[in-house]
Amino acid sequence: MINTNRLILLLTFLFAFACAYAQDVHYNYDRGTNFSSYKTYQWVDIPGGAVSDQLIDRDIKRAVDEQLAQKGLTRVEKNADPYIGYQAAVELEKSVDMWSTGFSGWGG
């Protein structure tokens, strides 16, 4: 018989692994670029690239802004060193609910 704590730990680990495995992030940049020479950056829109949900768009830009600020770059509205844009795709996948919330009674 499996200990309840071990079963919960195993299920938690499997859930965390499944969530981490589902993320698929790609990025691209010129590997020969000397990024230490950049002091400012500017956001640009890529046609058809940003997500349509304004909250997600804001969160993506805020996360990038925070990372670039930690590296010493300042966001400007014009005449920036590099221009930054992003493309995102969100795909829906089927999931299996192993914990039913309905109650049909015993034997039903």
Protein Blocks (a to p, Z undefined) as FASTA:
>chain_A
ZZfklmmmmmmmmmmmmmmmmpccdddddfkbcfklpcbdcddddehkacfblklmmmmm
mmmmmmmmmnopacdfbhpfbdcdddddddddddddfbdfbdebehZZ
